[in-house]
Amino acid sequence: MTYEETVTYLYNCAPPFQQVGGAAYKEGLSTTITLDNHLGNPHRKFSTIHVAGTNGKGSTSHTIAAILQESGYRVGLYTSPHLIDFRERMRVDGKPASKDFVVNFVEKHKAFFEPLQPSFFELTTAMAFTFFAEQDVDVAVVEVGLGGRLDCTNIITPELCIITNISPDHTQFLGNTLSEIAAEKAGIIKHGIPVVIGETTKETKAVFINKAKSVDAPIIFAEEEALMTSATPDGSGFEYTSKEYGTFHGELGGFCQEKNTNTILSAIELLKGKGFAITPVALRKGFTNVCSLTGLMGRWQTIAESPCTVCDAGHNIGGIKYVTEQLKAQECDAMRIVFGMVSDKDISAVLALMPKNAIYYFTQASIKRAMPAEELQKRAEEYGLRGNHYPTVAVALQAARNDSNAEDFIFVGGSCFIVADLLASINMHQ
């Protein structure tokens, strides 16, 4: 099979969550353990850092990976979903797995895994761990797929656990209350392994304390440590001031990065305490160059200057709150928002947060879960959001550009799949 045929095969034999939603979710670790045993337990051949949370885990994972790379470590990075190419999910020192690796892995092992019928994420996780082992990485930063306790990444015994925050998302699997969701994500906390908690509420803090106490795990609350003392937008990200590292530049520009940065600083101090050689220079370079070092995309990413056009992959209530705060801070003649969502999110709650003074270009991503653009437009009108609907992201964006002058501001988002379609369209024309 060619690489393209192999990826199509993976989608067909084990449809990914991003395409079909809940039907792709498999509870429990038994299939993962069976796969891991078959592959020779590759996850035991390198150190790991485990990152969970409702929002911010992608930015946090990429930034820690970038800092470790600048510190001289060979670093694996496992994240999801991908935006343009399947291989984005597994990288070593910022470089994705080769097409040949993906093809050879499937051809070599499909006789074993086809009868097992793993989920797409179970199979992808096994592939990533095998890739990292073959590449002889020193450490891998592993992002949880969904939840934590029953996520298939939870077979690892990491050096450090990180839980960025908790907000409502995937409630059909994780629970309807913040404490129930926190309990699922706290499932990554293991005996004696330190854990950093980025943000808490009254409901979630007690859950984390009790779980950590039950397994004798040291627990650090980044908010209480407050290692970051200030954050100032500087036009191309943030200028941060910290207790340990003085002033440094952060490349990522979303308002949510203030919280993420504080969490990362606490995590870095724990890693240093465990023997990781991380210098101030490496930390500064990691924050300044995270996108080029790791391939990160879609986090308040500027894709055009005139008119200023930005995309962001925030897609649930917690993520959209940060996006709307940032939208309100924009100075422009007119704000134009290319917007789409998937049907299984809390669409009403998100629409209620969106600015009413913007002109909307409703659209839909090229996945089965996407809410039809016309239906989204009708739902949005109930919340005072006005605009027209368009069949694709590319068409919607072109309409917004046609209507704009140089002093307008265009935002593209509502779903990571809207951003994925946007970036794929840009990539096609480069």
C-alpha positions in Angstrom: 0.0 0.0 0.0 1.0 3.6 -0.5 1.0 6.0 2.4 -2.3 7.5 1.3 -3.8 4.1 0.9 -2.6 3.1 4.4 -4.1 6.1 6.1 -7.4 5.4 4.3 -7.2 1.9 5.5 -6.7 3.0 9.1 -9.7 5.4 8.8 -11.9 2.6 7.4 -10.9 -0.3 9.7 -10.9 1.9 12.8 -12.7 5.2 12.2 -11.2 8.1 14.3 -13.2 10.0 16.9 -12.7 13.1 14.9 -14.8 11.6 12.1 -17.5 9.7 13.8 -17.6 10.9 17.4 -18.7 8.6 20.2 -18.9 5.5 18.1 -15.1 5.5 18.0 -14.7 5.5 21.8 -13.7 2.3 23.5 -13.6 2.2 27.3 -10.9 0.3 29.1 -7.2 -0.6 28.6 -7.4 -4.3 27.8 -7.0 -3.9 24.0 -4.2 -1.4 24.5 -2.4 -3.8 26.8 -2.8 -6.7 24.3 -1.4 -4.5 21.5 1.5 -3.3 23.7 2.5 -6.8 24.7 2.4 -7.9 21.1 4.8 -5.0 20.2 7.2 -5.8 23.0 6.1 -3.0 25.4 7.7 -0.2 23.6 6.5 2.5 26.1 8.9 1.0 28.7 12.0 1.9 26.6 11.9 5.7 27.2 10.9 8.2 29.9 7.5 9.9 29.6 5.6 13.0 30.7 1.8 12.6 30.7 -0.4 15.6 30.0 -4.2 15.7 30.5 -6.8 18.5 30.7 -9.9 19.9 29.0 -8.0 22.8 27.4 -4.4 23.7 27.0 -2.8 20.3 27.0 -1.7 20.6 23.4 0.1 24.0 23.9 1.5 22.7 27.2 2.8 19.4 25.6 4.4 21.2 22.6 6.1 23.9 24.8 7.5 21.3 27.2 8.8 19.3 24.2 10.4 22.4 22.7 12.2 23.2 26.0 13.4 19.6 26.3 14.6 19.7 22.7 16.6 22.9 23.4 18.0 21.2 26.5 19.6 18.5 24.2 17.2 15.7 24.7 15.8 13.5 21.9 12.1 14.1 22.4 9.0 12.3 21.3 5.7 14.1 21.1 2.3 12.4 20.9 -0.7 14.6 20.4 -4.2 14.5 18.7 -6.0 15.2 16.6 -3.9 16.1 13.6 -4.8 19.1 11.5 -3.3 18.3 8.0 -1.4 15.1 8.0 -1.9 11.9 10.2 1.8 11.9 11.0 1.5 15.1 13.0 0.4 12.9 15.9 3.8 11.4 16.4 7.0 13.5 16.2 10.6 13.2 17.2 12.4 16.5 17.7 9.6 18.2 15.8 9.8 15.8 12.8 6.8 13.6 12.0 7.1 9.9 11.5 8.0 9.0 8.0 5.4 7.8 5.5 7.4 4.5 5.2 7.2 3.9 9.0 3.4 4.2 8.9 3.1 1.9 5.9 5.5 -0.7 7.3 3.9 -0.7 10.8 0.5 -1.4 9.3 1.7 -4.1 6.9 3.8 -5.8 9.6 1.1 -5.9 12.3 -2.3 -5.8 10.6 -2.7 -9.6 10.7 -2.5 -9.3 14.5 -4.6 -6.2 15.1 -7.4 -6.8 12.6 -9.0 -9.6 14.7 -8.4 -7.5 17.8 -10.5 -4.6 16.4 -8.7 -1.7 18.2 -10.1 1.8 18.1 -8.2 4.3 15.9 -6.7 6.0 18.9 -5.6 2.7 20.5 -3.9 1.7 17.2 -2.3 5.2 16.8 -1.0 5.2 20.4 0.6 1.8 19.8 2.2 3.0 16.6 3.5 6.2 18.3 5.1 4.3 21.2 6.7 1.9 18.7 8.0 4.9 16.7 9.5 6.5 19.8 11.2 3.3 20.8 12.7 2.7 17.4 13.9 6.3 17.3 15.6 5.8 20.7 14.0 8.9 22.3 15.2 10.0 25.7 11.7 11.2 26.8 8.3 11.4 25.2 5.6 14.0 26.0 2.3 12.1 25.8 -1.0 13.9 25.5 -4.1 12.2 26.8 -6.7 11.6 24.1 -9.9 11.7 26.1 -10.3 11.8 29.9 -7.5 10.0 31.5 -8.4 7.1 33.7 -9.4 4.8 30.8 -7.5 6.6 28.1 -5.2 4.2 26.3 -2.1 6.4 27.0 -2.6 5.6 30.6 -0.4 2.4 30.4 2.7 4.6 30.9 4.4 5.2 34.2 5.6 8.8 33.7 8.2 11.0 35.3 5.6 13.6 35.8 1.8 14.1 35.3 0.2 17.4 34.3 -3.5 18.2 34.4 -4.0 21.7 32.9 -7.7 22.4 33.8 -11.2 21.1 33.9 -14.3 22.3 32.1 -17.3 20.6 30.5 -16.5 18.5 27.5 -17.2 15.0 26.3 -19.8 14.8 29.1 -21.3 11.7 27.6 -18.2 9.8 28.6 -16.6 11.7 31.5 -19.6 12.9 33.5 -21.9 15.9 33.8 -20.2 17.7 36.7 -16.8 19.2 37.1 -16.0 16.8 39.9 -16.9 13.8 37.8 -14.8 15.0 34.9 -11.9 15.8 37.3 -12.1 12.3 38.7 -11.6 10.8 35.2 -8.7 13.1 34.4 -7.2 12.4 37.8 -7.0 8.8 36.8 -3.6 9.5 35.3 -2.2 10.2 38.8 0.0 7.3 39.9 1.7 6.1 43.0 4.6 8.3 44.0 4.6 10.3 40.7 4.4 14.1 41.1 1.5 15.9 39.5 1.1 19.5 38.5 -2.4 20.9 38.4 -2.8 24.0 36.3 -6.1 25.4 37.3 -8.7 24.3 39.8 -12.2 25.2 41.1 -13.6 24.4 44.5 -15.2 21.3 43.0 -12.1 19.9 41.3 -9.4 20.8 43.8 -10.7 18.4 46.4 -10.9 15.6 43.8 -7.2 16.1 42.9 -6.1 16.3 46.5 -7.9 13.1 47.5 -6.6 11.1 44.5 -3.0 12.3 45.0 -3.3 11.4 48.7 -4.6 7.9 48.0 -1.6 7.1 45.9 1.0 9.1 47.8 1.7 11.3 44.8 3.3 14.8 45.5 0.8 17.4 44.2 1.7 21.0 43.0 -1.0 23.6 42.3 0.6 26.0 39.7 -1.9 28.8 40.6 -0.6 28.8 44.2 3.1 28.7 43.2 2.6 31.6 40.8 6.0 31.2 39.2 4.9 33.6 36.4 4.6 37.1 37.8 3.4 39.0 34.7 2.3 38.5 31.1 2.0 41.3 28.6 1.0 41.0 24.9 3.8 42.2 22.7 2.3 42.0 19.3 3.7 38.6 18.4 2.9 36.6 21.6 3.6 37.5 25.2 6.4 38.9 27.2 6.5 37.0 30.5 8.2 37.7 33.7 9.0 34.9 36.1 10.6 34.4 39.5 13.2 32.0 38.2 13.9 33.0 34.6 13.4 36.8 34.5 11.8 38.1 31.3 11.3 36.0 28.2 9.2 35.9 25.1 6.4 33.4 24.4 5.6 32.8 20.8 2.0 31.6 21.4 -0.5 34.6 21.5 -3.7 33.3 22.9 -5.0 34.7 26.2 -5.1 31.1 27.5 -1.3 30.9 27.3 -0.9 32.9 30.5 -2.4 30.0 32.5 -0.5 27.4 30.4 2.8 29.2 30.9 2.4 29.2 34.7 1.6 25.5 34.6 4.6 24.8 32.4 7.0 26.7 34.7 5.8 24.6 37.6 6.3 21.4 35.6 9.8 22.4 34.5 10.9 23.0 38.1 9.7 19.4 39.0 11.5 18.0 36.0 14.7 19.8 37.1 14.2 18.2 40.5 14.1 14.8 38.9 17.4 15.3 37.2 16.5 16.9 33.8 19.2 19.3 32.8 17.1 22.4 31.7 18.9 25.7 31.5 17.3 29.2 31.4 18.6 29.6 27.9 16.8 26.4 26.8 13.6 27.4 28.5 13.6 30.8 26.7 14.4 29.3 23.3 11.6 26.7 23.8 9.0 29.3 24.5 10.2 31.6 21.8 10.4 29.0 19.0 7.8 26.4 20.0 6.0 26.3 16.6 9.2 25.8 14.5 10.6 23.4 17.0 7.5 21.1 17.3 5.3 21.9 14.3 2.5 23.4 16.5 -0.4 25.0 14.5 -3.8 26.5 15.2 -3.2 28.3 18.5 -4.2 32.0 17.8 -2.2 31.6 14.6 -2.0 34.6 12.3 -2.4 33.4 8.7 -2.7 36.8 6.9 -1.8 40.4 7.7 -4.2 42.5 5.5 -6.8 42.2 6.7 -5.4 40.5 9.9 -6.7 36.9 9.8 -6.3 34.6 12.8 -7.4 31.0 13.5 -7.7 29.2 16.8 -8.6 25.6 17.5 -10.6 26.3 20.7 -13.8 24.3 20.5 -15.5 23.9 23.9 -16.9 26.2 26.5 -13.5 26.6 28.3 -11.6 27.3 25.1 -14.2 29.6 23.5 -14.2 31.8 26.7 -10.6 32.7 26.1 -11.2 33.2 22.3 -14.2 35.6 22.9 -12.1 37.6 25.4 -9.4 38.0 22.8 -11.9 38.9 20.1 -13.4 41.6 22.2 -9.9 43.1 22.6 -9.3 43.5 18.9 -9.3 47.0 17.4 -10.7 46.9 13.9 -13.2 48.5 11.6 -15.3 45.3 11.3 -15.0 41.9 12.8 -15.8 39.0 10.5 -16.0 35.5 12.0 -15.8 32.3 9.9 -17.4 29.8 12.2 -18.4 26.1 12.4 -18.9 23.5 15.1 -19.4 19.8 15.4 -22.8 18.5 16.4 -21.9 16.8 19.7 -20.6 19.9 21.4 -22.6 22.2 23.7 -23.5 24.5 20.8 -26.0 26.6 22.7 -23.5 27.5 25.4 -20.8 28.4 22.9 -23.1 30.5 20.7 -24.2 32.4 23.8 -20.5 33.5 24.4 -19.8 34.7 20.8 -19.7 38.5 20.1 -23.0 39.9 18.7 -21.3 42.8 16.9 -19.5 40.6 14.4 -20.5 39.5 10.9 -20.6 35.7 10.7 -19.8 33.4 7.8 -21.2 30.1 9.0 -19.6 26.9 7.5 -18.9 23.3 8.2 -15.8 21.1 8.4 -15.4 18.1 6.0 -16.2 15.5 8.6 -19.4 13.6 9.4 -19.7 15.2 12.9 -19.9 18.7 11.5 -23.1 20.6 12.1 -24.6 21.7 8.7 -23.8 25.3 8.1 -27.4 26.3 7.4 -28.6 24.6 10.7 -25.8 26.4 12.6 -26.8 29.7 11.1 -30.4 29.2 12.3 -29.3 28.2 15.8 -27.0 31.3 15.9 -29.8 33.6 15.0 -31.5 32.7 18.3 -28.5 34.3 20.0 -28.4 37.4 18.0 -25.6 36.3 15.7 -26.1 37.4 12.1 -24.6 36.2 8.8 -24.8 33.8 5.9 -23.9 30.2 5.5 -21.2 28.7 3.1 -20.5 25.1 2.0 -16.8 25.0 2.9 -14.3 26.8 5.1 -12.4 28.0 2.0 -15.5 29.5 0.4 -16.5 31.1 3.7 -13.1 32.7 4.2 -13.0 34.0 0.6 -16.4 35.6 1.1 -15.1 37.3 4.3 -12.0 38.5 2.5 -14.1 39.9 -0.4 -16.2 41.8 2.1 -13.2 43.2 4.1 -11.1 46.2 4.0 -7.5 46.3 5.3 -8.5 47.4 8.7 -11.0 44.6 9.4 -10.3 41.6 11.5 -11.1 38.0 10.4 -11.3 35.1 12.8 -11.6 31.5 11.8 -12.6 28.9 14.4 -15.3 27.2 16.5 -13.8 23.7 15.9 -10.3 22.3 15.5 -11.7 20.7 12.3 -12.6 24.1 10.9 -9.0 25.1 11.5 -7.8 21.8 10.0 -9.8 22.5 6.8 -8.4 26.1 6.7 -4.8 25.0 7.0 -5.2 22.2 4.5 -6.6 24.7 2.0 -3.7 27.1 2.6 -1.3 24.2 2.3 -2.7 23.1 -1.0 -2.1 26.6 -2.5 1.5 27.0 -1.3 
